[in-house]
Amino acid sequence: METSTTSTRAWEPWFQLGCGILCMAMIANLQYGWTLFVDPIDQAHGWGRAAIQTAFTIFVLTETWLVPVEAWFVDRYGPRVVLSFGAVMIALSWIINSYAGSLPMLYAGAVFGGIGAGSVYGTCVGNALKWFPYRRGLAAGATAAGFGAGAALTVVPIANTIAAHGYQTAFFWFGIGQGVIVLIAAQFLYPPKFKIAPPKKALGLPQSKVDYQPSQTLTKPVFWLLYLMFVMVASGGLMAAAQIGPIAHDLGVADTPVSIFGISAAALTLAISLDRIFDGFGRPIFGYVSDRIGRENTMFIAFGTAAVMLLVMVFHGSNPLVFVLATAGFFGVFGEIYSLFPATCGDTFGSKFAATNAGMLYTAKGTAALLVPIASVVAAIYGWYAVFAIAVGLNATAALLALFVLKPLRARFIARTAAEADGMVAAPTGRESPAH
């Protein structure tokens, strides 16, 4: 039972946040390191890029669409059990991949990886939203940063291991290492034992005074608008994350040496490393900014910038330096969807069921993943520039929706729920009444 007091241990929320970030960093390679394995797997087995990338789609679908179920367990039984289960699954995933001699076996590894990554992701983000109810943007952004930037530390070691010992060895040992670290960190995670006190200086963000159950959240138009925008923006980012290796090769820039920031490397290797760094830093930065200037205003800035970066790729993507800088700029603003959307969801629908509600919204990433194979088909017919142009339109539209549709809609929704909470307006039915 929650009380009106707050924990006296000031370090406790930050320790929980740190453990969550570490766990997220350990699952980053399952998504962002995947592109390093696509061509080596194809060279070894000749299955074709499209068939191999189906494994990535399966991974994202299972990672996202099962998060509400995993988050349900987190809301009721705490994060430790779910996170420990996830640790075992992510280790098994890459071990299976290391032995995969057929596409069905590769796809099975993707299912294991998706279940494991979803368990870790949903648990860590949900726990962060509960520990930082008044700084959700920063907390969700910092947690998601682990997922965005975690691969940056291991891109070069994995690439070197693949080159020296084969992709199977890289899958096996990195899979075991990542699983063990998550399993250890899982033992230190738990939800708040007390109600978190509000800060002395209020941020002035619109926040719901009531907690909506997941079944109630699904009936709200504002939820589905958030879902649509999530799909629109995530589709371009997932395409880039999954296909950046093939894109670089097809544009003829993959192995071209590039020097930037005092670092010299092949364009593809440098791009992947910078993408992960910019992606990681962008998540907490945009989350922090959204705590100050509002979620929708920050979305407009980020989505608009993403559209500009993709537009640069349309006209100058075959220039290796532009390729590196434009992709870094794109991922620097793309990753904020994983901080802004969970934070906006928590602000709108409350803290009590934050993990499950954010998990339901996170399934939009799975829906967006269905567009990744379509991008390969469009690229084969019209080229990658056509894919970039479509992504420009989606990001620009989402930016306008955030400012001119989501912002007023969410403001009216929160004002109405505040009136209901204060007893000024009665909910029309018992089913619609929010759970306190």
Long-range contacts (C-beta under 8 A, 24 or more apart in sequence): 2-194, 2-195, 3-194, 3-195, 4-195, 5-194, 5-195, 5-197, 6-194, 6-195, 6-196, 6-197, 7-192, 7-193, 7-194, 7-196, 12-131, 13-131, 13-132, 13-192, 13-196, 15-188, 16-127, 16-128, 16-131, 16-189, 16-190, 17-128, 17-131, 17-132, 17-139, 17-142, 17-143, 19-185, 19-188, 19-189, 20-123, 20-124, 20-125, 20-127, 20-128, 20-143, 20-146, 20-189, 21-124, 21-142, 21-143, 21-145, 21-146, 22-146, 22-181, 22-185, 23-83, 23-120, 23-123, 23-124, 23-146, 23-181, 23-182, 23-185, 23-186, 23-189, 24-120, 24-121, 24-124, 24-143, 24-144, 24-145, 24-146, 24-147, 24-150, 25-146, 25-147, 25-149, 25-150, 25-153, 26-90, 26-120, 26-150, 26-178, 26-179, 26-181, 26-182, 26-185, 27-86, 27-90, 27-116, 27-117, 27-120, 27-121, 27-147, 27-150, 27-178, 27-182, 28-146, 28-147, 28-148, 28-149, 28-150, 28-151, 28-276, 29-150, 29-151, 29-154, 29-158, 29-174, 29-178, 30-59, 30-63, 30-90, 30-93, 30-94, 30-113, 30-116, 30-117, 31-56, 31-59, 31-60, 31-63, 31-117, 31-147, 31-151, 31-241, 32-148, 32-150, 32-151, 32-241, 32-272, 32-275, 32-276, 32-279, 33-151, 33-154, 33-155, 33-158, 33-174, 34-59, 34-241, 34-242, 35-241, 35-242, 35-243, 35-244, 35-245, 35-246, 35-272, 36-155, 36-158, 36-159, 36-162, 36-167, 36-245, 36-272, 37-97, 37-162, 37-167, 37-170, 37-171, 38-245, 38-246, 39-245, 39-246, 39-249, 40-162, 40-166, 40-167, 41-106, 41-167, 44-167, 45-101, 47-103, 49-246, 49-376, 50-373, 50-376, 51-103, 52-103, 52-106, 53-242, 53-243, 53-372, 53-373, 53-376, 54-103, 54-107, 54-373, 55-103, 55-106, 55-107, 55-109, 55-110, 56-110, 56-242, 56-369, 56-372, 57-369, 57-370, 57-372, 57-373, 58-107, 58-110, 58-111, 58-114, 59-110, 59-111, 59-113, 59-114, 59-117, 60-114, 60-238, 60-365, 60-366, 60-369, 60-372, 61-114, 61-366, 61-369, 61-370, 62-110, 62-111, 62-113, 62-114, 62-115, 62-118, 62-366, 63-113, 63-114, 63-115, 63-117, 63-118, 63-121, 63-365, 63-366, 64-114, 64-118, 64-362, 64-363, 64-364, 64-365, 64-366, 64-367, 64-369, 65-363, 65-366, 66-114, 66-115, 66-118, 67-118, 67-121, 67-122, 67-359, 67-360, 67-362, 67-363, 68-122, 68-214, 68-356, 68-359, 68-360, 68-362, 68-363, 69-359, 70-118, 70-119, 70-122, 70-123, 70-359, 71-122, 71-123, 71-126, 71-355, 71-356, 71-358, 71-359, 72-214, 72-355, 72-356, 72-359, 74-122, 74-123, 74-126, 74-127, 74-355, 74-356, 75-126, 75-352, 75-353, 75-354, 75-355, 75-356, 78-189, 78-190, 78-191, 79-123, 79-124, 79-126, 79-127, 79-186, 79-189, 79-190, 79-191, 80-186, 80-187, 80-189, 80-190, 82-119, 82-122, 82-123, 83-119, 83-120, 83-123, 83-124, 83-182, 83-185, 83-186, 83-189, 84-183, 84-186, 84-187, 85-116, 85-119, 86-115, 86-116, 86-117, 86-118, 86-119, 86-120, 86-123, 86-182, 86-186, 87-116, 87-120, 87-179, 87-180, 87-182, 87-183, 87-186, 88-116, 88-179, 88-183, 89-113, 89-115, 89-116, 89-119, 90-116, 90-117, 90-120, 90-175, 90-178, 90-179, 90-182, 91-116, 91-175, 91-176, 91-178, 91-179, 91-180, 92-116, 92-175, 92-179, 93-175, 94-171, 94-172, 94-174, 94-175, 94-176, 94-178, 95-171, 95-172, 95-175, 95-176, 97-171, 97-175, 98-168, 98-169, 98-171, 98-172, 98-175, 99-168, 116-179, 120-182, 121-147, 121-362, 122-355, 122-358, 122-359, 122-362, 123-189, 123-355, 124-189, 125-338, 125-342, 125-355, 125-358, 125-362, 126-354, 126-355, 126-356, 126-358, 126-359, 127-189, 127-191, 127-355, 129-342, 129-343, 129-346, 129-351, 129-354, 129-355, 129-358, 130-191, 130-192, 130-351, 130-354, 130-355, 131-191, 131-192, 131-196, 132-196, 133-196, 133-346, 133-351, 134-196, 134-198, 134-199, 134-203, 135-199, 135-203, 135-291, 136-287, 136-291, 136-342, 136-343, 136-346, 136-347, 137-286, 137-287, 137-288, 137-289, 137-290, 137-291, 137-295, 137-298, 137-339, 137-340, 137-343, 138-284, 138-287, 138-288, 138-291, 139-287, 139-343, 140-287, 140-338, 140-339, 140-340, 140-342, 140-343, 140-346, 141-283, 141-284, 141-285, 141-286, 141-287, 141-288, 141-336, 141-338, 141-339, 141-340, 141-343, 142-283, 142-284, 142-287, 144-283, 144-284, 144-287, 144-335, 144-338, 144-339, 144-342, 145-280, 145-281, 145-283, 145-284, 145-335, 145-339, 146-280, 147-338, 148-276, 148-279, 148-280, 148-282, 148-283, 148-331, 148-335, 148-338, 149-276, 149-277, 149-279, 149-280, 149-281, 150-276, 150-280, 151-272, 151-276, 152-273, 152-276, 152-277, 152-280, 155-269, 155-272, 155-273, 155-276, 156-269, 156-273, 159-269, 203-291, 203-292, 205-291, 205-294, 205-295, 205-347, 206-347, 206-410, 206-411, 206-414, 206-415, 207-347, 207-348, 207-414, 208-347, 208-348, 208-349, 208-350, 208-414, 208-417, 208-418, 208-434, 209-417, 209-418, 209-421, 209-422, 210-350, 210-417, 210-420, 210-421, 210-434, 210-435, 210-436, 211-349, 211-350, 211-351, 211-352, 211-353, 211-434, 211-435, 211-436, 212-349, 212-350, 212-353, 212-357, 212-434, 212-435, 213-353, 213-434, 213-435, 214-353, 214-356, 214-357, 214-360, 216-431, 216-432, 216-434, 216-435, 217-349, 217-353, 217-357, 217-360, 218-360, 219-432, 220-349, 220-413, 221-409, 222-348, 222-406, 222-409, 222-410, 222-413, 223-345, 223-348, 223-349, 223-360, 223-361, 225-401, 225-405, 225-406, 225-409, 226-341, 226-344, 226-345, 226-348, 226-361, 226-364, 226-406, 227-361, 227-364, 227-367, 228-364, 228-401, 229-299, 229-341, 229-398, 229-401, 229-402, 229-406, 230-337, 230-341, 230-361, 230-364, 230-365, 230-368, 231-364, 231-367, 231-368, 232-368, 232-394, 232-395, 232-397, 232-398, 233-303, 233-306, 233-334, 233-337, 233-394, 233-395, 233-398, 234-337, 234-364, 234-365, 234-368, 234-369, 235-368, 235-371, 235-372, 235-391, 235-394, 236-306, 236-310, 236-334, 236-390, 236-391, 236-394, 236-395, 237-306, 237-330, 237-331, 237-334, 237-335, 237-337, 238-365, 238-368, 238-369, 238-371, 238-372, 239-371, 239-372, 239-375, 239-387, 239-391, 240-327, 240-330, 240-331, 240-334, 242-372, 243-372, 243-375, 243-376, 243-379, 244-268, 244-271, 244-272, 244-275, 244-327, 245-272, 247-317, 247-379, 247-384, 248-323, 250-379, 250-384, 251-317, 251-318, 251-323, 251-384, 252-318, 253-318, 253-319, 253-320, 253-323, 256-320, 258-320, 258-321, 258-324, 260-321, 260-324, 260-325, 267-320, 267-321, 267-323, 267-324, 270-324, 271-323, 271-324, 271-327, 271-328, 274-324, 274-327, 274-328, 275-327, 275-328, 275-330, 275-331, 276-331, 277-328, 278-328, 278-329, 278-331, 278-332, 278-335, 279-331, 279-332, 279-334, 279-335, 280-335, 281-332, 282-331, 282-332, 282-333, 282-334, 282-335, 282-336, 283-335, 283-336, 283-338, 283-339, 284-339, 285-336, 286-333, 286-335, 286-336, 286-339, 286-340, 287-336, 287-339, 287-340, 287-343, 290-336, 290-339, 290-340, 290-343, 291-343, 294-407, 295-340, 295-343, 295-344, 295-347, 296-402, 296-403, 296-406, 296-407, 296-410, 297-403, 297-407, 298-336, 298-340, 299-336, 299-340, 299-398, 299-399, 299-402, 299-403, 299-406, 300-399, 300-400, 300-402, 300-403, 301-333, 302-333, 302-334, 302-336, 302-337, 302-340, 302-399, 303-333, 303-395, 303-396, 303-398, 303-399, 303-402, 304-395, 304-396, 304-399, 305-329, 305-333, 306-330, 306-333, 306-334, 306-395, 307-391, 307-392, 307-393, 307-395, 307-396, 307-399, 309-333, 310-388, 310-389, 310-391, 310-392, 310-395, 311-388, 311-392, 313-385, 313-388, 314-385, 314-388, 314-389, 314-392, 317-384, 317-385, 317-388, 344-410, 347-414, 348-410, 348-413, 348-414, 350-434, 352-435, 353-435
